[in-house]
Amino acid sequence: MKVLTVMIIYIHVVFKAQSGRISTERLRIMAELDCKFDKMSKVEKFFENQSIRKQFFELPQYRAADRIGIYLSRPDQPDTIEIFKEMLKDGKHVFIPW
């Protein structure tokens, strides 16, 4: 599921530039990812979530950031709650966009 992990990170880093507007392409990719993640077993989801977290925390953009916005995930999406908790432990100022 390496492709899934890379696509999720790509969406959250690259598409952030389109704040305030959700593109058709982003909606298409998100629907595709939701479908793939939904079909995974609990074990696959566990390891995919670990991989996503590891790659996210290694991003230079993350390490350089003081303030970070994060959307809380739905149960059928990769888990962002653990990412949120880890950011707080790292001393980041974390907010949830409204």
TORKOL-4160 file (C-alpha; in steps of 0.2 Angstrom, whole numbers, padded with zeros to 4 digits, m for minus):
98
<pt num="1" X="0000" Y="0000" Z="0000"/>
<pt num="2" X="0015" Y="0012" Z="m0003"/>
<pt num="3" X="0005" Y="0021" Z="m0016"/>
<pt num="4" X="m0009" Y="0024" Z="m0004"/>
<pt num="5" X="0003" Y="0032" Z="0008"/>
<pt num="6" X="0011" Y="0043" Z="m0004"/>
<pt num="7" X="m0005" Y="0049" Z="m0012"/>
<pt num="8" X="m0012" Y="0054" Z="0005"/>
<pt num="9" X="0004" Y="0064" Z="0009"/>
<pt num="10" X="0003" Y="0071" Z="m0008"/>
<pt num="11" X="m0015" Y="0077" Z="m0006"/>
<pt num="12" X="m0012" Y="0085" Z="0011"/>
<pt num="13" X="0004" Y="0094" Z="0006"/>
<pt num="14" X="0001" Y="0099" Z="m0012"/>
<pt num="15" X="m0017" Y="0102" Z="m0012"/>
<pt num="16" X="m0016" Y="0113" Z="0004"/>
<pt num="17" X="m0011" Y="0127" Z="m0009"/>
<pt num="18" X="m0030" Y="0127" Z="m0014"/>
<pt num="19" X="m0036" Y="0132" Z="0003"/>
<pt num="20" X="m0054" Y="0138" Z="0002"/>
<pt num="21" X="m0058" Y="0128" Z="m0013"/>
<pt num="22" X="m0059" Y="0110" Z="m0016"/>
<pt num="23" X="m0055" Y="0105" Z="m0034"/>
<pt num="24" X="m0063" Y="0091" Z="m0044"/>
<pt num="25" X="m0047" Y="0082" Z="m0045"/>
<pt num="26" X="m0045" Y="0082" Z="m0026"/>
<pt num="27" X="m0062" Y="0075" Z="m0023"/>
<pt num="28" X="m0059" Y="0061" Z="m0036"/>
<pt num="29" X="m0042" Y="0057" Z="m0027"/>
<pt num="30" X="m0050" Y="0057" Z="m0010"/>
<pt num="31" X="m0065" Y="0046" Z="m0016"/>
<pt num="32" X="m0052" Y="0034" Z="m0023"/>
<pt num="33" X="m0042" Y="0033" Z="m0007"/>
<pt num="34" X="m0057" Y="0031" Z="0004"/>
<pt num="35" X="m0062" Y="0016" Z="m0007"/>
<pt num="36" X="m0045" Y="0008" Z="m0005"/>
<pt num="37" X="m0043" Y="0012" Z="0013"/>
<pt num="38" X="m0061" Y="0005" Z="0016"/>
<pt num="39" X="m0057" Y="m0012" Z="0008"/>
<pt num="40" X="m0041" Y="m0015" Z="0019"/>
<pt num="41" X="m0041" Y="m0027" Z="0034"/>
<pt num="42" X="m0039" Y="m0020" Z="0051"/>
<pt num="43" X="m0021" Y="m0026" Z="0051"/>
<pt num="44" X="m0017" Y="m0017" Z="0034"/>
<pt num="45" X="m0025" Y="m0001" Z="0041"/>
<pt num="46" X="m0014" Y="m0002" Z="0056"/>
<pt num="47" X="0002" Y="m0004" Z="0046"/>
<pt num="48" X="m0004" Y="0009" Z="0034"/>
<pt num="49" X="m0008" Y="0022" Z="0048"/>
<pt num="50" X="0010" Y="0019" Z="0055"/>
<pt num="51" X="0018" Y="0022" Z="0038"/>
<pt num="52" X="0008" Y="0038" Z="0035"/>
<pt num="53" X="0013" Y="0044" Z="0052"/>
<pt num="54" X="0031" Y="0040" Z="0050"/>
<pt num="55" X="0032" Y="0049" Z="0033"/>
<pt num="56" X="0022" Y="0064" Z="0039"/>
<pt num="57" X="0034" Y="0067" Z="0054"/>
<pt num="58" X="0049" Y="0065" Z="0042"/>
<pt num="59" X="0043" Y="0079" Z="0031"/>
<pt num="60" X="0054" Y="0095" Z="0032"/>
<pt num="61" X="0039" Y="0105" Z="0031"/>
<pt num="62" X="0033" Y="0097" Z="0047"/>
<pt num="63" X="0049" Y="0099" Z="0056"/>
<pt num="64" X="0050" Y="0118" Z="0051"/>
<pt num="65" X="0032" Y="0122" Z="0056"/>
<pt num="66" X="0027" Y="0130" Z="0072"/>
<pt num="67" X="0008" Y="0130" Z="0069"/>
<pt num="68" X="m0001" Y="0116" Z="0060"/>
<pt num="69" X="m0019" Y="0114" Z="0055"/>
<pt num="70" X="m0025" Y="0096" Z="0054"/>
<pt num="71" X="m0042" Y="0089" Z="0050"/>
<pt num="72" X="m0049" Y="0075" Z="0061"/>
<pt num="73" X="m0052" Y="0059" Z="0052"/>
<pt num="74" X="m0068" Y="0049" Z="0050"/>
<pt num="75" X="m0067" Y="0031" Z="0056"/>
<pt num="76" X="m0066" Y="0025" Z="0038"/>
<pt num="77" X="m0051" Y="0036" Z="0034"/>
<pt num="78" X="m0032" Y="0035" Z="0039"/>
<pt num="79" X="m0031" Y="0040" Z="0058"/>
<pt num="80" X="m0026" Y="0058" Z="0061"/>
<pt num="81" X="m0030" Y="0058" Z="0079"/>
<pt num="82" X="m0013" Y="0050" Z="0083"/>
<pt num="83" X="m0004" Y="0062" Z="0072"/>
<pt num="84" X="m0013" Y="0076" Z="0082"/>
<pt num="85" X="m0007" Y="0069" Z="0098"/>
<pt num="86" X="0011" Y="0067" Z="0092"/>
<pt num="87" X="0011" Y="0085" Z="0086"/>
<pt num="88" X="0006" Y="0091" Z="0103"/>
<pt num="89" X="0020" Y="0081" Z="0111"/>
<pt num="90" X="0032" Y="0089" Z="0099"/>
<pt num="91" X="0027" Y="0106" Z="0105"/>
<pt num="92" X="0018" Y="0111" Z="0089"/>
<pt num="93" X="0004" Y="0124" Z="0090"/>
<pt num="94" X="m0010" Y="0113" Z="0083"/>
<pt num="95" X="m0027" Y="0119" Z="0077"/>
<pt num="96" X="m0042" Y="0111" Z="0069"/>
<pt num="97" X="m0049" Y="0121" Z="0054"/>
<pt num="98" X="m0067" Y="0125" Z="0055"/>
